[in-house]
Amino acid sequence: MAVCSFCRGTLVREGEALRRIGHSAELFDDHSPLGLGARGSWAGESFTLVGQLQYSYQDDDGEEGRWTAWHAAFDNGRSACLSEDNGTYVLTWPQADAPPPLDTLQALPIGAGLTLRDQRWTLTSRVQARVHAMAGEWLALPDLKQPFAFYELRNPRGEVLSVDTSTQPPQVDLGRQLHLADLNLSGLPRRDDGRANIRARGQACPSCGSALQPTLDTTQSIVCGSCKAVVDISKGLGADLAFYKQDNGLPPLIDLGKRGQLSLGGVAIAWQVVGYQERHNVPASADEESWFWREYLLYNEQAGFAFLVDALDGWSLVQPVTGAPTTVGDKASYQGVDYRKKEESYSAQTTYVLGEFYWPVRKGQKTLNTDYAGSGARANLVLNREMAGQEVTWSAGRALDAQDVMRAFHIEATRRQAFERDVSATSESWTSKALVYGLIIAFFVLVSMIESCGDSCSDVRDTYGENSQEYQQCRASRHSSGGYGGSYGGYTSGGSHK
């Protein structure tokens, strides 16, 4: 089938006959660096991007989102699907195998495992999707009217198996993660350095009217630099942008836009800070401890996205992985490394964000997190499982020394105490400060009462130092800072092959 680029008419070829079945909706602007007609190569074989298909979805928990898939037609006659996946890309190939039993996939809990092709797979995503719009050519005609189930499974080898029920029989695809640089692309409609060519169009913030200027092609949410409102641009820059206002947070220890070099997977990579978020756990009861942490979203044009996490137990650098580690009880295994669960799973909530993000940021977003750590000589390796809605995302990386972070981003030595905080998760003083932070935010009257008794920021000064940003911020805004800790990992962006 094909969609006319001029009138959006949808044509289906049946043998030698062409039949027109209607019109395709307009494509939404997802700021993709890809485009129809782009040429590339993989494993020595050349291809052309000849089709674009945009999905909208809703999972079992009501989370909504969109993603785009591209039809890569190879010169040797084969076809593949190229789609975005947590800030990188996945290239999958059609399989002749019959799909797994659909009733099993529908009943299986997200995160549970099953055996297919003599391999152990984990069901990581299940959504109800619709075809939003199409362009170019595709080998099969999907259901353009009814919603359909889309399943995604992953294994410890880093492979992705998708089951698309929009066609009959359902389409089964198998592939793995890659970076756009691996495809040697040319003829792209935008600059292929990851920067969005959209500044000239501009868009006013729906909250205050200031200009929004996203800089990354993959940006789904952007925070207004003037009023700090979080604006959802996942459906393209347009007249009716969804947004929400947020309370003030703490200034990042590492400024947005700053560049630094950190190693991931043994390779030194030049990163740029493009996003910042503050998160905290959500205690199940009043008796449970609450803690806070910071996450910096890092970007590299070749390596994609990673997360630099400032937690109670130190710093770590992690990146979402395509595969799904093997888990048995409190143990996990991934790429030959054995991990052990650090603590019970906990609910995490985002409270404050700055910058740009490759997923739609929504107010009060929550995830269910589980942290794992290596042992022995690999004790510095970390692993995180994060579940949001009906999707599970794993992230892997390593712990970092605070001084390594400071050197990487050229932070002044006078701010060392701000980077090397009290790492005791059960510290009574730390718990008190986190509690004071929450109380001061919630009860401004209490702040005034405390301040009348002297320096209400003395506990912050004792922890971070008199020259720290935390202490100066506390003095300026007259509230104490809280702790940050708990999670290793990123944040799922929702949907399959986002």
C-alpha positions in Angstrom: 0.0 0.0 0.0 1.1 3.6 -0.4 0.0 7.1 0.6 0.0 9.9 -1.9 2.3 12.7 -0.7 0.1 15.4 -2.4 -3.5 14.5 -1.6 -2.9 12.0 1.3 -5.0 9.4 -0.6 -4.4 5.8 0.5 -3.9 3.3 -2.3 -3.9 -0.5 -1.9 -2.4 -2.8 -4.6 -4.3 -6.1 -5.0 -2.5 -8.0 -7.8 -2.3 -5.7 -10.7 -5.1 -3.5 -9.6 -5.0 -0.3 -7.4 -7.8 0.5 -5.1 -8.3 3.8 -3.2 -9.6 3.3 0.3 -9.6 6.8 1.8 -7.3 9.5 3.1 -4.5 9.4 5.7 -4.4 11.9 8.5 -1.7 14.6 8.5 1.6 13.5 10.1 2.4 15.1 13.4 5.7 16.8 13.7 7.8 14.5 15.9 11.1 16.4 15.1 12.6 13.2 13.8 16.0 13.5 12.1 14.8 10.9 9.6 12.9 11.5 6.4 11.5 9.7 3.4 14.2 9.2 0.7 17.1 9.0 3.2 19.7 6.5 2.2 21.8 4.3 4.5 23.5 1.0 4.9 23.6 -1.8 7.5 25.8 -4.9 7.5 27.1 -3.9 4.1 23.7 -3.6 2.5 22.2 -0.3 1.3 18.6 0.8 1.9 16.2 3.7 1.4 13.5 4.9 3.9 10.4 4.6 1.8 7.6 4.6 4.4 6.6 6.4 7.6 3.9 5.1 10.0 2.9 7.0 13.1 1.1 5.3 16.0 -0.9 6.6 18.9 -1.4 4.4 21.9 -2.9 4.0 25.4 -1.8 1.4 27.9 -3.8 -0.4 30.5 -3.1 2.4 33.0 -4.4 5.1 30.7 -1.0 6.5 29.8 -1.0 7.9 26.3 1.8 8.5 23.7 2.9 8.2 20.1 5.8 6.7 18.2 7.0 6.5 14.6 8.2 3.5 12.5 10.0 3.7 9.2 10.0 1.2 6.4 13.6 0.6 5.3 13.6 -1.0 1.8 17.0 -2.7 1.1 18.5 -2.9 -2.3 18.7 -6.7 -2.0 14.9 -6.9 -1.7 14.5 -7.2 2.0 12.5 -4.9 4.2 13.1 -3.8 7.8 11.5 -1.5 10.4 13.4 1.3 12.0 11.9 2.8 15.1 12.9 4.9 18.1 13.5 3.3 21.4 14.3 5.2 24.6 16.5 7.8 22.9 18.2 5.3 20.5 16.8 3.2 17.7 15.8 -0.4 17.0 16.1 -2.1 13.6 13.8 -5.1 13.3 13.1 -7.7 10.6 9.9 -9.5 9.7 9.8 -13.1 10.9 8.0 -16.0 9.2 7.3 -17.6 12.6 3.8 -17.7 13.9 3.2 -15.2 16.7 3.1 -16.3 20.3 -0.4 -17.2 21.6 -2.1 -13.8 21.9 -4.3 -14.8 24.8 -1.1 -15.7 26.7 0.5 -12.3 25.9 -2.7 -10.5 26.9 -3.0 -12.3 30.3 0.7 -12.2 31.2 1.7 -9.6 33.7 4.1 -6.9 32.5 7.7 -7.9 33.5 6.8 -11.7 33.6 8.8 -14.2 31.5 8.0 -16.8 28.9 9.9 -19.2 26.7 9.8 -18.7 22.9 12.3 -20.0 20.3 14.1 -21.9 23.1 14.9 -18.4 24.6 13.7 -16.8 27.8 11.8 -13.5 27.0 10.3 -10.8 29.2 7.1 -9.1 28.3 8.1 -5.4 28.6 5.2 -3.5 27.0 1.6 -4.0 26.1 -0.5 -1.2 24.6 -3.7 -0.6 22.6 -2.5 1.3 19.5 -4.1 3.0 16.5 -2.6 4.1 13.2 -2.5 7.9 13.4 -1.1 8.6 10.0 1.0 7.1 7.2 3.3 8.3 4.4 5.1 6.5 1.6 5.0 2.7 1.0 4.4 -0.3 3.2 4.3 -4.1 2.5 1.0 -4.7 4.3 -2.1 -2.7 5.0 -2.7 -2.2 8.8 -6.1 -1.7 10.3 -6.7 2.0 9.9 -10.0 2.1 11.8 -9.9 -0.1 14.9 -7.4 -0.1 17.8 -5.2 -3.1 18.0 -2.8 -4.8 20.6 0.9 -4.2 20.3 3.2 -6.3 22.4 7.0 -6.1 22.9 9.3 -8.7 24.5 13.0 -8.5 25.2 15.7 -11.0 26.2 19.1 -11.0 28.0 20.9 -11.0 24.6 19.6 -7.4 23.9 17.0 -8.5 21.3 13.5 -7.1 20.8 10.6 -9.2 19.6 7.4 -7.2 18.7 4.0 -8.5 17.8 1.7 -6.2 15.8 -1.9 -7.3 15.6 -2.9 -4.6 13.2 -2.4 -7.0 10.3 -3.7 -10.5 9.7 -1.9 -12.6 10.4 -0.2 -10.6 13.1 3.3 -9.3 12.2 6.2 -10.6 14.2 9.5 -8.6 14.0 12.9 -9.3 15.6 15.9 -7.0 16.0 18.1 -5.1 18.3 19.3 -1.6 19.3 21.6 0.6 17.2 22.6 4.2 16.9 21.8 6.3 13.8 25.6 6.7 13.3 25.7 2.9 12.6 23.5 3.4 9.6 25.7 5.8 7.6 22.6 7.9 6.7 22.6 10.5 4.0 20.0 12.7 2.3 18.4 13.6 5.7 15.9 16.5 5.6 17.5 17.9 8.8 21.0 18.3 10.0 22.1 14.8 11.2 23.9 16.1 14.3 20.8 15.7 16.5 19.9 19.4 16.5 16.3 20.4 15.5 16.0 22.8 12.6 12.9 24.4 14.1 14.1 27.7 15.7 12.8 29.8 12.8 9.2 28.6 13.4 9.2 29.2 17.1 6.3 28.7 19.5 5.1 30.7 22.4 4.9 29.2 25.9 1.2 28.5 26.5 1.7 29.7 30.1 3.6 33.0 29.9 4.0 33.6 26.1 7.8 33.4 26.1 9.5 31.7 23.1 10.1 28.0 23.3 13.2 26.9 21.5 13.8 23.1 21.6 17.2 22.2 20.5 17.0 18.4 20.1 15.1 16.5 17.4 13.9 13.9 20.0 12.5 16.4 22.5 9.0 15.5 23.7 8.7 17.9 26.7 10.4 21.2 27.3 10.5 23.5 30.3 9.9 27.2 29.7 13.0 29.1 30.6 10.9 32.0 31.9 8.1 30.6 34.0 9.3 27.0 34.4 6.1 25.6 33.0 6.5 22.0 31.6 5.2 22.0 28.0 4.3 18.8 26.1 5.4 19.1 22.5 5.1 15.3 21.7 2.3 16.0 19.2 4.3 18.7 17.5 4.6 22.5 18.0 1.1 23.8 17.5 -1.6 26.1 18.9 -2.9 23.9 21.7 0.1 22.7 23.7 -0.6 21.0 27.0 1.4 22.3 29.9 1.5 22.4 33.7 3.0 24.8 36.2 5.4 23.5 38.8 6.7 24.7 42.2 10.2 25.9 42.4 13.0 23.3 43.0 16.7 23.6 43.8 19.2 24.8 41.3 21.1 22.0 39.6 24.6 21.3 40.8 25.6 21.0 37.2 24.2 23.7 34.9 22.1 22.9 31.9 24.1 23.0 28.7 27.4 22.1 30.5 29.6 19.6 28.7 31.8 16.9 30.3 33.4 13.6 29.4 32.5 10.4 31.3 33.1 6.8 30.4 30.3 4.4 29.8 30.9 0.8 28.8 34.7 1.5 28.8 34.3 4.2 26.2 35.0 7.9 27.0 32.0 10.0 25.8 31.5 13.7 25.6 28.1 14.4 27.2 26.0 17.6 27.4 23.5 18.2 30.2 20.1 18.7 28.5 17.6 18.0 31.3 17.4 17.9 35.1 14.8 16.4 37.4 14.2 16.0 41.1 12.6 12.8 42.4 11.6 11.2 45.7 10.3 7.9 46.8 6.6 7.6 47.8 6.4 5.9 51.2 3.7 3.3 51.5 3.0 4.4 55.1 3.8 7.3 57.5 6.3 5.1 59.2 8.5 4.6 56.1 11.5 6.9 55.4 11.4 9.3 52.5 14.4 10.3 50.5 15.2 12.6 47.5 17.6 12.5 44.6 18.6 14.3 41.4 18.9 13.0 37.8 20.7 14.8 35.0 19.7 13.8 31.5 22.9 13.7 29.3 23.0 13.6 25.5 25.6 12.7 23.0 25.0 12.8 19.2 26.4 9.3 18.7 25.6 7.6 22.0 22.1 8.9 22.6 21.0 9.6 26.2 22.2 8.6 29.6 21.4 9.6 33.2 23.8 11.0 35.8 22.2 10.2 39.1 23.1 12.1 42.4 21.7 9.8 45.1 22.1 9.3 48.8 24.6 6.5 48.2 26.7 8.5 45.7 26.8 9.2 42.0 26.2 6.8 39.1 26.0 7.0 35.3 23.5 4.7 33.6 21.9 4.2 30.2 18.7 2.5 29.2 19.4 -0.9 27.6 17.4 -2.8 25.0 17.6 -6.2 26.6 15.9 -7.5 29.7 18.2 -9.1 32.4 17.4 -12.5 33.8 15.9 -12.2 37.3 15.4 -15.0 39.9 14.2 -13.8 43.3 16.5 -11.1 44.6 19.2 -11.8 41.9 19.6 -10.5 38.4 22.0 -11.4 35.7 23.0 -9.3 32.7 25.8 -9.6 30.2 27.7 -12.0 32.4 27.5 -10.0 35.6 25.5 -11.1 38.6 23.6 -8.5 40.6 21.7 -8.5 43.9 18.7 -6.4 44.8 19.7 -3.6 47.1 16.3 -3.1 48.8 12.6 -3.7 48.3 11.0 -2.1 45.2 9.7 1.4 45.8 7.5 4.0 44.1 9.2 7.1 42.7 7.7 10.4 41.8 9.1 13.3 39.7 8.6 16.6 41.5 10.6 19.2 39.5 12.2 19.3 36.0 14.3 21.7 33.9 15.4 21.5 30.3 14.3 19.0 27.6 13.3 15.4 27.7 12.8 12.6 25.1 9.6 11.5 26.8 6.4 13.5 27.6 6.8 14.7 31.2 3.5 14.8 33.1 2.7 16.2 36.5 3.2 13.7 39.4 4.6 10.9 37.2 5.3 7.8 39.2 7.3 4.7 38.5 8.0 1.5 40.4 11.7 1.1 40.8 14.0 -1.8 41.8 17.8 -1.2 42.3 20.5 -3.9 41.9 24.2 -3.8 42.5 27.1 -6.0 41.5 29.4 -7.8 43.9 33.1 -8.4 44.5 35.3 -6.8 41.8 32.2 -5.6 40.0 30.6 -3.9 43.0 30.6 -0.6 41.2 28.2 -1.8 38.5 24.5 -0.9 39.0 21.3 -2.0 37.4 17.8 -0.5 37.6 14.4 -1.8 36.7 11.7 0.8 36.2 8.0 0.2 35.5 5.7 3.0 34.3 2.2 2.1 33.3 2.5 -1.1 31.1 6.1 -0.8 30.2 9.3 -2.0 31.9 12.7 -0.3 31.1 16.1 -1.5 32.4 19.1 0.8 32.8 22.7 -0.3 33.4 25.9 1.5 34.3 28.4 2.1 37.1 28.9 4.1 40.3 31.1 7.2 40.1 33.2 9.1 42.6 32.0 12.6 43.2 35.4 14.0 42.4 35.3 12.3 39.0 32.0 14.0 38.2 33.5 17.4 39.3 36.6 16.9 37.1 34.4 15.8 34.1 32.3 19.0 34.3 35.0 21.3 35.5 33.4 22.1 38.8 35.3 24.3 41.2 37.0 22.6 44.2 35.2 25.0 46.6 32.0 23.1 45.8 33.3 19.7 46.8 31.1 19.4 49.9 28.0 19.9 47.8 29.0 16.9 45.7 30.0 14.7 48.5 27.0 14.4 50.8 26.2 12.2 53.8 25.7 8.8 52.2 24.0 7.0 55.1 20.5 6.0 54.0 19.5 5.6 57.6 21.1 8.8 58.9 18.9 10.5 61.5 20.2 13.9 60.5 19.6 13.2 56.8 16.0 12.1 57.5 15.4 15.2 59.6 16.6 17.4 56.8 14.4 15.7 54.3 11.5 16.1 56.7 12.2 19.7 57.3 12.4 20.2 53.5 9.0 18.8 53.0 7.5 20.6 55.9 8.9 24.0 54.8 7.5 23.6 51.3 4.1 22.5 52.6 3.9 24.9 55.6 5.3 28.3 54.9 4.2 29.6 58.3 6.4 27.1 60.0 9.3 28.5 58.1 8.8 31.9 59.6 8.7 30.5 63.1 11.9 28.5 62.6 13.7 31.5 61.1 12.9 33.6 64.0 15.0 31.4 66.2 18.3 31.9 64.3 20.1 30.4 61.3 17.5 27.9 60.1 20.0 26.7 57.4 22.6 25.5 59.9 22.0 21.8 59.1 22.4 22.5 55.4 25.6 24.4 56.1 27.0 21.5 58.2 26.2 19.0 55.5 27.2 20.8 52.3 29.5 23.5 53.5 29.3 27.3 53.9 30.2 27.9 50.2 27.9 25.3 48.8 25.0 26.1 46.4 22.6 24.4 48.8 23.5 26.6 51.7 23.4 29.8 49.6 20.1 28.8 48.1 18.8 28.1 51.6 19.9 31.5 52.9 18.4 33.2 49.9 15.0 31.4 49.8 14.9 30.6 53.6 14.2 27.0 53.3 16.4 23.9 53.8 17.3 21.4 51.2 16.4 17.7 51.2 18.3 14.6 50.3 18.5 12.9 47.0 18.9 9.2 46.6 17.5 5.9 45.8 17.2 5.3 42.0 19.6 4.2 39.4 18.2 4.8 36.0 16.2 6.7 33.6 12.6 7.0 32.9 10.4 5.1 30.5 8.9 7.2 27.8 5.9 5.0 27.3 4.8 2.9 24.4 6.6 0.3 22.3 9.5 1.4 20.1 8.9 5.0 21.2 
